[in-house]
Amino acid sequence: MRAARLCVAVGIMGAACAGLTIGAQPAAPLAVVAEWDGIIHPVTVEFVRGAIERADTANAAILVLTLRTPGGLVDSTRDINTAIIGSKTPVAVFVGPSGGRAASAGFLITIAADIAAMAPGTHIGAAHPVAGDGQKVDETMEKKMVSDVAGYARTLAAQRKRNVELVEQAVTESRSVTEQEALKASPALIDIIAPDVPALLEQLDGRQITRFDGRTETLRTANATIERVELSWAQRFLSMLAHPQIAYLLLTLGTLGLTIELWNPGSILPGVAGGICLLLAFFAFQVLPVNLAGVALIIFGIILLIFEVKVTSYGLLGAGGVLSLLLGSMMLIDSPLPEMQVGLRLIVPITLAVSGILLFLVRLAVQAQLTRSVTGEVGMIDKLGKALSAIVPGGVGSVRTHGEIWTAQSAEPINAGETVRVVGVNGLMLTVRPERPATR
């Protein structure tokens, strides 16, 4: 209004006045929204850091990280929380939509955020640490792990003025809480319950928050423009590798490829493809709780299947190899979470397919080694031919065999035109004998 009255008073032209009035209107706030659905690992760290950098560069009013995860690596979780704490833009972690959860590592990320929000029908917690390789640790080491993560979680909760007791129980007792339990706790574990991101932004407008360093800030998110940060193709690919079923397929295909290369050196393609698959599988195993006994059983099963072809075992080695592959596949991922398991619907077909392919290829390789050569000097042995001239013992003559004319010698007399059989090769000289019908 003040700008409009000024225009009228000084007689500014209508178009210029309109431009001045429009320019005086404040721009809509910007809300950067990033979504992560999956295991927390180094790719997640890169994605969250990129979203925070984008929000800081654009002077966004808030960054909303929509989170759904069964957990992940503690080191990656710490890196994400460090990025959130150091962000210039306030960060809200929203566990949603309804039916989702932020367990284990996701729980710690939610606690570290400036605003912790949940959708109806979600839950967080179950942050008890486990060994990254899926192996059981001794009691002393387990206490150290739990104490370290619990202390880290208490520090985050105390600084964010959240319920320290519930946070510690989530780590030490694997306790999970619903969105209602988290909000009604005293002090509360989260700040807001919202059905979606627009509703969350509406509730946050005008809310005063305290940053990690103690500074207070009032949020302005009404009618905010939402800008979504998407995963790059490289991040999508690397994140896909961390899926248990993908990692299992890469392991089996890589082992199969290297086995084929060892049995048929020089084929190149199976060895190269197998090596790439194994390297990608090892990348995924850095994130997944892999049981080393399962990997050993899979390799042992493949060895048994190979020996089944070379050793007469009446099917015992083959049956043992298939059973070892099956058990190793079932034990490969050591986690109680359903999202981290490799289902039998994938294990059984893969086990049978790998077993059949190995038996077929190894059998072909053995048969090829046992098959008599048909080229070179060895290929001439036992070939039939026809004497072109008479051959006397100790002398030489000419024979036609294998489509060629050769010089030949014989320990028995041979008449011209008689059928002969090659019994030896010495350079360009054949040793033959007459091929006469057997006599009683």
C-alpha positions in Angstrom: 0.0 0.0 0.0 2.8 2.4 0.9 4.4 1.7 -2.5 1.1 2.3 -4.3 0.5 5.6 -2.5 3.9 6.8 -3.4 3.3 6.1 -7.0 0.1 8.1 -7.0 1.8 11.0 -5.2 4.7 11.5 -7.6 2.7 10.6 -10.7 4.7 7.7 -11.8 3.5 6.0 -15.0 1.1 3.1 -14.5 3.4 0.4 -15.9 6.4 1.5 -13.8 4.2 1.8 -10.7 2.9 -1.8 -11.3 6.5 -3.0 -11.5 7.4 -1.3 -8.3 4.4 -2.7 -6.5 5.2 -6.2 -7.7 8.9 -5.9 -6.8 7.8 -4.9 -3.2 6.1 -8.2 -2.7 8.2 -10.7 -0.7 9.3 -13.8 -2.6 7.8 -17.2 -1.5 10.1 -19.2 0.8 11.8 -22.2 -0.7 11.6 -25.7 0.9 14.1 -28.3 -0.4 12.7 -31.9 -0.1 14.9 -35.0 -0.4 13.7 -38.5 0.0 15.6 -41.7 1.0 14.1 -45.1 1.1 16.6 -47.9 1.8 19.7 -48.9 3.8 22.0 -46.1 5.2 25.4 -46.4 3.6 28.0 -44.2 2.0 25.7 -43.4 -1.0 23.2 -42.0 1.5 25.9 -39.7 2.9 26.7 -38.3 -0.5 23.0 -37.8 -1.3 22.2 -36.0 2.0 25.3 -33.8 1.7 24.2 -32.8 -1.8 20.7 -31.9 -0.6 22.1 -29.8 2.2 24.5 -28.1 -0.1 21.6 -27.3 -2.5 19.5 -25.9 0.3 22.3 -23.7 1.7 23.2 -22.4 -1.8 19.6 -21.5 -2.6 19.0 -19.9 0.9 16.1 -22.3 1.5 13.9 -21.8 4.5 14.1 -25.5 5.3 15.3 -28.8 4.1 12.9 -31.8 4.6 14.5 -35.2 4.5 11.8 -37.8 4.1 13.2 -41.0 5.6 12.3 -44.7 5.4 15.0 -47.1 6.4 15.5 -50.4 8.3 19.0 -49.2 9.4 22.5 -49.2 8.1 26.1 -48.4 8.9 27.0 -46.5 12.1 29.9 -44.6 10.4 27.6 -43.4 7.6 25.0 -42.4 10.2 27.6 -40.3 12.0 28.6 -38.6 8.8 25.0 -37.7 8.0 24.4 -36.3 11.4 27.5 -34.2 11.2 26.3 -32.8 7.9 22.9 -32.0 9.5 24.4 -30.3 12.5 26.6 -28.2 10.4 23.9 -27.2 7.9 23.1 -23.5 7.5 19.6 -24.4 6.6 17.3 -25.9 9.3 16.8 -29.7 8.6 13.6 -31.5 9.3 13.6 -35.4 9.2 10.1 -36.6 8.3 9.4 -40.3 8.8 6.8 -41.1 6.3 4.5 -41.7 4.6 2.2 -43.7 6.8 3.3 -47.3 7.3 7.0 -46.4 7.1 9.6 -46.5 9.8 13.1 -45.2 10.7 14.8 -48.0 12.6 18.3 -48.3 13.9 20.5 -45.8 12.0 17.3 -43.9 10.8 16.3 -43.4 14.5 19.7 -41.7 15.2 19.3 -39.5 12.2 15.8 -38.5 13.3 17.0 -37.5 16.7 19.8 -35.4 15.3 17.6 -33.2 13.1 16.4 -29.7 14.0 12.8 -30.9 13.6 11.8 -34.5 14.1 8.4 -35.3 12.4 6.5 -38.5 11.8 3.5 -39.4 9.7 0.5 -41.3 11.3 1.1 -45.0 11.5 4.9 -44.9 11.6 7.4 -45.9 14.2 11.1 -45.4 15.1 13.6 -47.0 17.4 15.3 -50.5 17.5 18.7 -49.0 17.4 20.7 -51.8 19.1 24.0 -52.1 17.3 25.2 -55.3 15.6 28.4 -56.4 14.0 28.7 -55.3 10.4 29.7 -58.8 9.1 26.7 -60.5 10.8 28.9 -62.5 13.1 28.2 -62.8 16.8 30.6 -60.8 19.0 31.7 -61.7 22.5 30.0 -60.1 25.5 32.7 -57.6 26.2 32.8 -56.3 22.7 29.0 -56.1 22.5 28.9 -54.0 25.7 31.5 -51.6 24.2 29.5 -51.3 21.0 26.2 -50.7 22.8 27.8 -48.2 25.3 29.4 -46.2 22.4 26.2 -45.9 20.4 24.1 -45.2 23.5 26.4 -42.4 24.6 26.3 -40.9 21.1 22.5 -41.1 21.1 22.2 -39.5 24.5 24.4 -36.6 23.4 22.1 -35.9 20.4 19.0 -36.2 22.5 20.2 -33.9 25.3 21.4 -31.3 22.9 18.1 -31.4 21.0 16.1 -31.4 24.3 14.5 -34.7 23.5 13.7 -37.7 25.7 17.0 -39.1 26.7 15.5 -42.1 28.5 13.6 -43.3 25.5 16.6 -42.8 23.3 18.8 -44.9 25.5 16.2 -47.7 25.7 16.0 -47.7 21.9 19.7 -48.5 21.8 20.2 -50.8 24.8 16.8 -52.6 24.7 15.9 -52.2 21.0 12.7 -50.4 21.9 10.5 -49.0 19.2 7.8 -46.3 19.7 4.9 -45.1 17.6 4.4 -41.6 16.5 1.8 -41.0 19.3 4.1 -42.5 22.0 7.0 -40.4 20.7 5.0 -37.1 20.7 3.3 -37.7 24.1 6.5 -38.7 25.9 7.8 -36.2 28.5 9.9 -34.6 27.2 8.8 -35.4 23.7 10.9 -37.5 21.3 9.6 -35.8 18.2 8.1 -32.4 17.4 5.3 -32.8 15.0 2.9 -35.4 13.5 1.9 -34.6 9.9 0.4 -36.6 7.2 2.6 -35.3 4.4 5.3 -32.7 3.6 2.9 -29.8 2.7 1.1 -30.3 6.0 4.4 -30.4 7.8 5.5 -27.1 6.2 2.2 -25.5 7.2 2.6 -26.6 10.8 6.2 -25.4 10.9 5.4 -21.8 9.8 6.1 -19.4 12.6 7.6 -22.1 14.8 10.7 -21.1 16.8 13.4 -23.8 16.8 16.8 -24.1 18.6 19.7 -25.0 16.4 22.4 -27.5 17.6 24.7 -24.6 18.6 22.0 -23.0 20.8 20.9 -20.3 18.3 17.1 -19.7 18.0 15.4 -19.3 14.6 11.9 -18.7 13.5 10.7 -20.7 10.5 8.8 -19.1 7.6 7.4 -21.9 5.5 3.9 -20.7 4.6 3.1 -21.2 0.9 6.6 -22.4 0.4 7.8 -23.5 -3.0 8.9 -27.1 -2.9 12.0 -28.1 -4.8 12.8 -31.9 -4.8 16.3 -33.3 -4.9 16.5 -36.5 -6.9 19.1 -39.2 -6.8 21.7 -39.2 -9.7 21.9 -42.3 -11.9 25.2 -43.2 -10.3 23.7 -43.0 -6.8 20.7 -45.0 -7.9 23.0 -47.7 -9.3 25.2 -47.9 -6.2 22.2 -47.9 -3.9 20.6 -50.7 -5.9 23.7 -52.8 -5.4 23.2 -52.7 -1.6 20.0 -54.7 -1.9 20.5 -58.2 -0.4 19.0 -60.0 -3.4 21.1 -58.0 -5.9 24.2 -58.7 -3.8 23.4 -62.4 -3.8 23.0 -62.6 -7.5 26.3 -60.8 -8.1 28.1 -63.2 -5.8 26.7 -66.3 -7.5 27.2 -64.9 -11.0 30.8 -63.8 -10.2 31.7 -67.1 -8.7 30.2 -68.9 -11.7 32.1 -66.7 -14.2 35.5 -67.2 -12.5 34.9 -71.0 -12.4 34.2 -71.1 -16.1 37.3 -69.0 -16.8 39.5 -71.4 -14.7 38.1 -74.4 -16.5 38.5 -72.8 -19.9 41.5 -70.4 -19.7 41.6 -67.8 -22.4 37.8 -67.4 -22.8 38.3 -63.9 -21.2 34.6 -62.8 -21.1 33.5 -65.1 -18.2 36.6 -64.1 -16.2 36.1 -60.4 -16.7 32.4 -60.5 -16.1 32.8 -62.7 -13.0 35.5 -60.4 -11.6 33.3 -57.3 -12.0 30.3 -59.1 -10.4 32.4 -60.2 -7.4 33.8 -56.6 -6.9 30.3 -55.2 -7.0 29.2 -57.9 -4.6 32.0 -57.0 -2.1 30.9 -53.4 -2.3 27.4 -54.4 -1.3 28.8 -56.7 1.5 30.3 -53.7 3.1 26.8 -52.4 3.9 25.0 -55.7 4.5 25.4 -57.9 7.5 27.0 -60.8 5.7 27.6 -64.1 7.4 31.1 -65.4 6.3 30.0 -69.0 6.9 27.3 -68.5 4.2 29.9 -67.3 1.7 32.2 -70.3 2.6 29.3 -72.7 2.1 28.5 -71.3 -1.3 32.1 -71.6 -2.5 32.4 -75.1 -1.0 29.2 -76.1 -2.8 30.6 -75.0 -6.2 33.8 -77.0 -5.5 31.8 -80.2 -4.7 29.8 -79.8 -8.0 33.0 -79.6 -9.9 34.4 -82.7 -8.3 31.1 -84.6 -9.0 32.1 -84.7 -12.7 35.7 -85.9 -12.1 35.2 -88.3 -9.2 32.9 -91.3 -9.2 30.7 -90.6 -6.2 27.3 -91.9 -7.5 25.8 -88.5 -7.0 26.9 -87.9 -3.4 29.2 -85.0 -4.3 26.6 -83.4 -6.5 23.9 -83.7 -3.8 26.3 -82.3 -1.2 27.2 -79.4 -3.5 23.5 -78.5 -4.1 22.8 -78.7 -0.3 25.8 -76.6 0.5 24.8 -73.9 -2.0 21.2 -73.9 -0.6 22.3 -73.6 3.0 25.0 -71.0 2.2 22.4 -68.9 0.4 20.0 -69.0 3.3 22.8 -68.1 5.8 24.4 -65.4 3.6 22.5 -62.4 5.1 22.4 -62.5 8.9 19.7 -60.1 9.9 16.2 -60.5 11.5 14.8 -57.7 9.3 12.6 -59.0 6.5 13.9 -56.4 4.1 17.4 -57.7 4.6 16.6 -61.4 3.8 17.1 -63.3 0.6 13.8 -65.2 0.0 13.6 -68.9 -0.9 11.7 -67.9 -4.1 15.1 -66.5 -5.3 17.4 -68.9 -3.6 15.9 -72.2 -4.9 15.9 -71.2 -8.6 19.3 -69.7 -8.5 20.8 -72.7 -6.7 19.3 -75.2 -9.2 20.3 -73.1 -12.1 23.9 -72.6 -11.0 24.2 -76.3 -10.1 22.9 -77.3 -13.5 25.1 -74.9 -15.4 28.2 -76.0 -13.5 27.6 -79.7 -14.0 26.9 -79.2 -17.7 30.0 -77.0 -18.4 32.4 -79.0 -16.3 31.2 -82.2 -18.0 31.8 -80.6 -21.4 35.3 -79.6 -20.3 36.1 -83.1 -19.0 34.8 -84.7 -22.2 36.8 -82.3 -24.3 40.0 -83.3 -22.5 39.3 -87.0 -22.8 38.3 -86.8 -26.5 41.0 -87.9 -28.9 42.6 -85.1 -31.0 41.7 -85.0 -34.7 44.4 -82.7 -35.8 48.2 -82.9 -35.9 50.3 -86.0 -35.6 48.1 -87.5 -32.9 45.1 -87.1 -35.3 46.8 -89.3 -37.9 47.0 -92.4 -35.7 44.6 -95.2 -36.7 43.6 -93.5 -39.9 42.9 -95.8 -42.8 44.7 -95.3 -46.2 45.6 -96.9 -49.5 49.0 -98.1 -50.5 49.9 -96.4 -53.8 53.0 -98.6 -54.2 54.3 -101.8 -52.8 56.2 -101.6 -49.5 58.7 -104.2 -48.4 59.9 -104.6 -44.8 62.8 -102.1 -44.3 61.8 -100.1 -47.4 59.5 -97.2 -48.1 56.6 -96.5 -50.3 53.7 -94.1 -50.8 50.2 -94.2 -49.3 47.2 -91.9 -49.6 45.5 -91.1 -46.2 43.7 -88.1 -44.8 43.4 -86.7 -48.3 47.2 -86.5 -48.7 50.0 -88.6 -50.1 52.6 -89.6 -47.5 55.9 -91.5 -47.5 55.4 -94.7 -45.4 57.3 -97.7 -44.1 56.1 -101.0 -42.7 57.4 -104.0 -40.9 55.2 -106.3 -43.0 55.0 -106.6 -46.8 52.2 -104.5 -48.4 51.0 -104.8 -51.9 50.0 -101.8 -54.1 46.3 -100.9 -53.7 46.1 -102.6 -50.3 44.3 -100.9 -47.4 46.6 -99.9 -44.6 46.3 -98.4 -41.2 48.5 -95.7 -39.7 50.2 -96.9 -36.5 52.9 -94.2 -36.0 54.1 -90.8 -37.2 57.7 -89.6 -37.2 58.0 -86.2 -38.8 56.9 -86.7 -42.4 57.3 -90.5 -42.3 54.3 -92.7 -41.5 54.5 -96.2 -40.1 51.7 -98.4 -41.4 50.5 -101.9 -41.3 48.2 -103.8 -43.7 44.6 -103.8 -42.8 43.6 -107.4 -43.4 40.5 -109.1 -42.2 40.9 -111.1 -39.0 41.5 -114.9 -39.5 40.2 -117.5 -37.2 
